[in-house]
Amino acid sequence: MIMGRFALLLFLAFSSVQLLCFAADGDDDVVFYDSFEEPFEGRWTLSSKDDYEGVWKHSKSEGHDDYGLLVSEKARKYAIVKELDEPVGLKDGTTVLQFETRFQNGLECGGAYLKYLRPQGSGWKPEDFDNESPYAIMFGPDKCGLTNKVHFILKHKNPKSGEYVEHHLGNPPVVPSDKFTHVYTAILRPNNEVRVLVDGKEKAKANFLSAEDFDPPLIPSKTIPDPDDKKPKDWDDDAKIPDPSAVKPDDWDEDAPMEIEDKGAVKPEGWLDNEPEEIDDPEASKPDDWDDEEDGEWEAPKIDNPKCAAAPGCGEWKRPMKSNPDYKGRWNPPLIDNPNYNGIWKARDIPNPKYFEVDKPDFEPIAAIGIEIWTMQDGILFDNILIAKNEKVAKSYRDTQWQLKFEIERRKLKAEEADGSDELEGFQKKVFDVIYKVADIPFLSAYKLQILDFVERAEKQPNITIGLLVSIVVLIVTVFFMLISGGKKQPSVEKETEVAETSKDQGSSGEKEGGEEENKETAGAPRRRRRET
């Protein structure tokens, strides 16, 4: 424990020195950074649109003194935006987009992504931010139903058509399913490459100009099917046709039913032909406020006839149905190759009017950062939002701002799991101690060796502890009734515990052989050890 604390202190000291070094060398590479150590009011702007009723809060991350931007309510829409002092260009050099998020209450259905907005139209105000506000890039985790991915979406303008198209990363990572703080990083490099990191580890890499890496591809296909091309009326695209020379066999009966009555069936003995399946509830009575003129004639509710529960059945008996061996169904002629088959028709290709070629994507600059989400979970915390022009700077922020929090959360969970394991072992020890004392009860002396034998096996295989408890209770109750009734037959604790031992799934045959050898030793040695206290 002391060494663990020392290691954490050493890591914290190293991280602080590292941050100071990068603060000196990397300030010019940090375009935007918000640690949320100060309240967000006055720096971030809430959307004034009516749809966004969710309340944002400046709150500490659970278990830390570190603050973040908190989604505080369930089943709400949220929208908040931060305008940058100057738009950030993405066309030159490397750009790194990075932020942390933590699902403190888990995430079943909701998003935790950021929208990096391009410059908005004239007259736009931050209060107008909503889901229609155009963005350049959308990045971050999203999970709901079949969706479970870390989005990276580039909204790119087609220079031929002028329209903006969403291009989705084709192999996005999945969202971590725990409640730890995670850091998401997207690195846009000048060689047209984008890398997506989760907790500093690369989870996806793609090329913006590759047709295989984005859906739809950034560069459209050169040709498209001609929308004006029509299939000729005499075009035959049926590869097979019914054989016109085929004739239905004379013995083919299309009218034969699929099922017929089972003539060999016999009415079960005891069938109550004159009893209805349901009867009036004899305990029901007409309500005092029932008005026959307004409500109609009152009828008692129906219940299942109790006489039918003890009989094979009630009411009129009918023979069951069975499959008809003569059933063939509708006759259809067999299929043969179509002599007039022209193949599958498709429109001819024409040049794509939207096709273009570029050496690099025409990235829109980032003018603002927005969070616009709909989520069923509360407790989502955003923190340490960063835009940088240097990968090493982004790494330094991960090392100094995120890594320590993640280690603390991970070690806390590990310690809680260890405490739970210790509690289970302590419970088992108490159970065994009680059973050793129970074995000393005088009227159980005839079964003491059997009890001790099974306790020894339970100590080696603790997963049958509950089965042991049940077996011992059954044994005690059985012996007690034998004593008061004068019975002579001795119950076997081995039989009582058979279910417990079977349910534990022993696994290897070696364990079973060991148990058999132990039983042989029991037969040959009349004495068993007593647990030392």
Solvent accessible surface area in square Angstrom, and as a share of the most:
residue,aa,sasa,rsa
1,M,176,0.78
2,I,144,0.73
3,M,145,0.65
4,G,29,0.28
5,R,153,0.56
6,F,117,0.49
7,A,45,0.35
8,L,48,0.24
9,L,118,0.59
10,L,109,0.54
11,F,61,0.25
12,L,82,0.41
13,A,55,0.42
14,F,128,0.53
15,S,5,0.03
16,S,53,0.34
17,V,88,0.51
18,Q,38,0.17
19,L,53,0.26
20,L,127,0.63
21,C,70,0.42
22,F,54,0.22
23,A,45,0.35
24,A,83,0.64
25,D,119,0.61
26,G,4,0.03
27,D,93,0.48
28,D,142,0.73
29,D,38,0.20
30,V,36,0.21
31,V,61,0.35
32,F,25,0.11
33,Y,66,0.25
34,D,11,0.06
35,S,29,0.19
36,F,1,0.01
37,E,76,0.34
38,E,116,0.52
39,P,69,0.44
40,F,7,0.03
41,E,115,0.51
42,G,85,0.82
43,R,80,0.29
44,W,9,0.03
45,T,40,0.23
46,L,95,0.47
47,S,14,0.09
48,S,75,0.48
49,K,77,0.33
50,D,132,0.68
51,D,92,0.48
52,Y,27,0.10
53,E,117,0.52
54,G,12,0.12
55,V,68,0.39
56,W,16,0.06
57,K,106,0.45
58,H,49,0.22
59,S,29,0.18
60,K,92,0.39
61,S,3,0.02
62,E,96,0.43
63,G,63,0.60
64,H,22,0.10
65,D,115,0.60
66,D,31,0.16
67,Y,64,0.24
68,G,0,0.00
69,L,0,0.00
70,L,24,0.12
71,V,0,0.00
72,S,25,0.16
73,E,60,0.27
74,K,127,0.54
75,A,43,0.33
76,R,94,0.34
77,K,82,0.35
78,Y,0,0.00
79,A,4,0.03
80,I,0,0.00
81,V,1,0.00
82,K,40,0.17
83,E,89,0.40
84,L,22,0.11
85,D,146,0.76
86,E,131,0.59
87,P,81,0.51
88,V,7,0.04
89,G,44,0.42
90,L,7,0.03
91,K,111,0.47
92,D,118,0.61
93,G,40,0.38
94,T,28,0.17
95,T,0,0.00
96,V,0,0.00
97,L,0,0.00
98,Q,6,0.03
99,F,0,0.00
100,E,3,0.01
101,T,3,0.02
102,R,25,0.09
103,F,6,0.03
104,Q,16,0.07
105,N,76,0.39
106,G,15,0.14
107,L,13,0.07
108,E,124,0.56
109,C,20,0.12
110,G,3,0.02
111,G,2,0.02
112,A,0,0.00
113,Y,32,0.12
114,L,0,0.00
115,K,13,0.06
116,Y,0,0.00
117,L,0,0.00
118,R,33,0.12
119,P,61,0.38
120,Q,38,0.17
121,G,56,0.54
122,S,123,0.80
123,G,72,0.69
124,W,59,0.21
125,K,111,0.47
126,P,27,0.17
127,E,68,0.30
128,D,42,0.22
129,F,0,0.00
130,D,24,0.12
131,N,89,0.46
132,E,134,0.60
133,S,8,0.05
134,P,36,0.23
135,Y,13,0.05
136,A,1,0.00
137,I,0,0.00
138,M,19,0.08
139,F,0,0.00
140,G,0,0.00
141,P,0,0.00
142,D,26,0.14
143,K,50,0.21
144,C,50,0.30
145,G,75,0.73
146,L,191,0.95
147,T,48,0.28
148,N,59,0.30
149,K,64,0.27
150,V,0,0.00
151,H,19,0.09
152,F,2,0.01
153,I,6,0.03
154,L,3,0.01
155,K,43,0.18
156,H,4,0.02
157,K,77,0.33
158,N,9,0.05
159,P,84,0.53
160,K,129,0.55
161,S,50,0.32
162,G,36,0.34
163,E,74,0.33
164,Y,72,0.27
165,V,45,0.26
166,E,65,0.29
167,H,7,0.03
168,H,63,0.28
169,L,9,0.04
170,G,47,0.46
171,N,83,0.43
172,P,39,0.24
173,P,13,0.08
174,V,104,0.60
175,V,7,0.04
176,P,30,0.19
177,S,104,0.67
178,D,51,0.26
179,K,110,0.47
180,F,28,0.12
181,T,6,0.03
182,H,11,0.05
183,V,1,0.01
184,Y,1,0.00
185,T,0,0.00
186,A,0,0.00
187,I,5,0.03
188,L,4,0.02
189,R,72,0.26
190,P,67,0.42
191,N,93,0.47
192,N,21,0.11
193,E,29,0.13
194,V,0,0.00
195,R,41,0.15
196,V,1,0.00
197,L,7,0.03
198,V,8,0.05
199,D,29,0.15
200,G,32,0.31
201,K,140,0.59
202,E,79,0.36
203,K,106,0.45
204,A,5,0.04
205,K,105,0.44
206,A,5,0.04
207,N,56,0.29
208,F,2,0.01
209,L,44,0.22
210,S,28,0.18
211,A,61,0.47
212,E,150,0.67
213,D,37,0.19
214,F,6,0.03
215,D,95,0.49
216,P,58,0.37
217,P,51,0.32
218,L,4,0.02
219,I,41,0.21
220,P,31,0.20
221,S,70,0.45
222,K,129,0.55
223,T,66,0.38
224,I,50,0.26
225,P,88,0.55
226,D,12,0.06
227,P,96,0.60
228,D,113,0.59
229,D,28,0.14
230,K,152,0.64
231,K,93,0.39
232,P,61,0.38
233,K,212,0.90
234,D,124,0.64
235,W,82,0.29
236,D,41,0.21
237,D,57,0.29
238,D,82,0.43
239,A,53,0.41
240,K,107,0.45
241,I,48,0.24
242,P,76,0.48
243,D,29,0.15
244,P,117,0.74
245,S,89,0.58
246,A,30,0.23
247,V,128,0.73
248,K,78,0.33
249,P,61,0.39
250,D,155,0.80
251,D,109,0.56
252,W,66,0.23
253,D,72,0.37
254,E,72,0.32
255,D,130,0.67
256,A,12,0.09
257,P,75,0.47
258,M,123,0.55
259,E,90,0.40
260,I,56,0.28
261,E,67,0.30
262,D,37,0.19
263,K,149,0.63
264,G,64,0.61
265,A,20,0.15
266,V,124,0.72
267,K,81,0.34
268,P,56,0.35
269,E,166,0.75
270,G,45,0.43
271,W,56,0.19
272,L,56,0.28
273,D,63,0.33
274,N,146,0.75
275,E,43,0.19
276,P,71,0.45
277,E,120,0.54
278,E,91,0.41
279,I,50,0.25
280,D,75,0.39
281,D,34,0.18
282,P,108,0.68
283,E,159,0.71
284,A,32,0.25
285,S,88,0.57
286,K,91,0.38
287,P,62,0.39
288,D,155,0.80
289,D,126,0.65
290,W,82,0.29
291,D,60,0.31
292,D,74,0.38
293,E,167,0.75
294,E,146,0.65
295,D,77,0.40
296,G,31,0.30
297,E,151,0.68
298,W,63,0.22
299,E,140,0.63
300,A,21,0.16
301,P,74,0.47
302,K,121,0.51
303,I,65,0.33
304,D,112,0.58
305,N,6,0.03
306,P,89,0.56
307,K,122,0.52
308,C,25,0.15
309,A,96,0.74
310,A,102,0.79
311,A,23,0.18
312,P,74,0.46
313,G,12,0.12
314,C,8,0.05
315,G,17,0.16
316,E,138,0.62
317,W,57,0.20
318,K,145,0.62
319,R,97,0.35
320,P,71,0.45
321,M,110,0.49
322,K,92,0.39
323,S,87,0.56
324,N,17,0.09
325,P,114,0.72
326,D,100,0.52
327,Y,84,0.32
328,K,90,0.38
329,G,8,0.08
330,R,193,0.70
331,W,50,0.17
332,N,100,0.51
333,P,42,0.26
334,P,78,0.49
335,L,113,0.56
336,I,66,0.33
337,D,100,0.52
338,N,11,0.06
339,P,112,0.71
340,N,104,0.53
341,Y,90,0.34
342,N,79,0.40
343,G,16,0.16
344,I,148,0.75
345,W,66,0.23
346,K,165,0.70
347,A,19,0.15
348,R,144,0.53
349,D,92,0.47
350,I,50,0.26
351,P,109,0.69
352,N,19,0.10
353,P,95,0.60
354,K,90,0.38
355,Y,45,0.17
356,F,12,0.05
357,E,121,0.54
358,V,44,0.25
359,D,125,0.65
360,K,101,0.43
361,P,5,0.03
362,D,65,0.34
363,F,18,0.08
364,E,31,0.14
365,P,44,0.27
366,I,0,0.00
367,A,22,0.17
368,A,3,0.02
369,I,0,0.00
370,G,0,0.00
371,I,0,0.00
372,E,19,0.09
373,I,2,0.01
374,W,116,0.41
375,T,0,0.00
376,M,76,0.34
377,Q,30,0.13
378,D,29,0.15
379,G,7,0.07
380,I,0,0.00
381,L,6,0.03
382,F,0,0.00
383,D,4,0.02
384,N,8,0.04
385,I,0,0.00
386,L,1,0.00
387,I,0,0.00
388,A,0,0.00
389,K,60,0.25
390,N,50,0.26
391,E,52,0.23
392,K,141,0.60
393,V,3,0.02
394,A,1,0.01
395,K,103,0.44
396,S,1,0.01
397,Y,33,0.13
398,R,22,0.08
399,D,31,0.16
400,T,18,0.10
401,Q,47,0.21
402,W,12,0.04
403,Q,44,0.20
404,L,31,0.15
405,K,15,0.06
406,F,34,0.14
407,E,29,0.13
408,I,64,0.32
409,E,11,0.05
410,R,96,0.35
411,R,93,0.34
412,K,114,0.48
413,L,78,0.39
414,K,136,0.58
415,A,54,0.42
416,E,91,0.41
417,E,110,0.49
418,A,52,0.40
419,D,82,0.42
420,G,36,0.35
421,S,56,0.36
422,D,88,0.45
423,E,129,0.58
424,L,103,0.51
425,E,104,0.47
426,G,29,0.28
427,F,90,0.38
428,Q,22,0.10
429,K,122,0.52
430,K,144,0.61
431,V,11,0.07
432,F,10,0.04
433,D,42,0.22
434,V,86,0.49
435,I,3,0.02
436,Y,8,0.03
437,K,143,0.61
438,V,27,0.15
439,A,1,0.01
440,D,63,0.33
441,I,59,0.30
442,P,113,0.71
443,F,80,0.33
444,L,0,0.00
445,S,77,0.50
446,A,66,0.51
447,Y,12,0.05
448,K,65,0.27
449,L,72,0.36
450,Q,57,0.25
451,I,0,0.00
452,L,4,0.02
453,D,3,0.01
454,F,0,0.00
455,V,0,0.00
456,E,24,0.11
457,R,22,0.08
458,A,0,0.00
459,E,47,0.21
460,K,142,0.60
461,Q,48,0.21
462,P,58,0.36
463,N,102,0.52
464,I,4,0.02
465,T,5,0.03
466,I,109,0.55
467,G,17,0.16
468,L,0,0.00
469,L,62,0.31
470,V,89,0.51
471,S,2,0.01
472,I,7,0.04
473,V,88,0.51
474,V,57,0.33
475,L,0,0.00
476,I,47,0.24
477,V,71,0.41
478,T,43,0.25
479,V,6,0.03
480,F,104,0.43
481,F,115,0.48
482,M,33,0.15
483,L,106,0.53
484,I,110,0.56
485,S,88,0.57
486,G,52,0.50
487,G,39,0.37
488,K,182,0.77
489,K,170,0.72
490,Q,117,0.52
491,P,18,0.11
492,S,33,0.21
493,V,1,0.00
494,E,68,0.30
495,K,154,0.65
496,E,62,0.28
497,T,0,0.00
498,E,109,0.49
499,V,119,0.69
500,A,14,0.11
501,E,33,0.15
502,T,98,0.57
503,S,81,0.53
504,K,20,0.08
505,D,118,0.61
506,Q,52,0.23
507,G,67,0.65
508,S,65,0.42
509,S,77,0.50
510,G,44,0.42
511,E,80,0.36
512,K,110,0.47
513,E,97,0.44
514,G,36,0.35
515,G,23,0.22
516,E,101,0.45
517,E,105,0.47
518,E,24,0.11
519,N,68,0.35
520,K,147,0.62
521,E,108,0.48
522,T,42,0.24
523,A,95,0.74
524,G,67,0.64
525,A,46,0.36
526,P,103,0.65
527,R,205,0.75
528,R,50,0.18
529,R,130,0.47
530,R,115,0.42
531,R,50,0.18
532,E,162,0.73
533,T,168,0.98
